[in-house]
Amino acid sequence: MDFIDLGEAPKDFFDINVSVDNGFLSIKLNNIQILQNYDISYWKNSSYFKTGVYLQNIGEAKIFIDVLKIN
């Protein structure tokens, strides 16, 4: 899998939960399971997840983070 399609971008605030447990990736968007137990155990190097915005064209964006947990 080269990318994960999370569907159309929400027009307003949203909640996203990205978790990795024992080499399996799961993603929930607004409490709807988008991806569950996707095997990423083949990732041999350290991985990181960016909290932010990737603009797709010229412009600007703001991100507001209410809760960010790293376990």
N, C-alpha and C positions, 0 to 999 in steps of 0.2 A: 504494500500500500504506500503510494507516494504522498498522498494527502488524505485528509479526512474532511468530507463535505459536511459542514454543520448546518446547511440549509441557508435560507435567506437571512440576511442580517436583521436583527431586531431593530425596530424603529425607536424604541425607548429603552429605559433601563432594563437590565436582564441579569440573571444569576447564572454562573457557570461553575461547574465543579469538575475538576480534572484530577484524577487520582491514579496512582500506580501502586499496585500491591503485588508483591512477589513476581514482578516481571509482566504484569497484566495491566493495561491501560483502560480506564473507563472514563467516559465524559457524559455529564448531564447538563442540559441547557434548559433553564427555567423548570427544573425538576423533571424533565423528560429525558429518558435514557437515549442518547444518541449513539453511543458506542459502549459495549460492555465486554470486559475481559479479552481485549485485543492483545495477543501475545507479542510483547516487545522484549522478551528475554534474550533475543539475539543481539540487542544493543550491547556491545562489549565496552564501549567507552562511556565515560560519565555523561549524563544528559542534564539539560536544564530546560525549564519552561519560563518563557518571558511573560510578564504581566504588563500589558500595554496595548498600544494600537499600531497596526501596520496599515498605513494609508495606501489605498489602491490608486490614487490619483493626486494631483496637486490640491492642497487644501490644508486644513488643520482639524484637530480633534482634541477633545478633552476626555480624560478617563477619571472616574470617581470610584474609589475602592472603599467599600464599607468594611469588609472582613477579608483578610488574607491569612490563611493558616498554612504553615509548613510543618509537617510531622516527620 
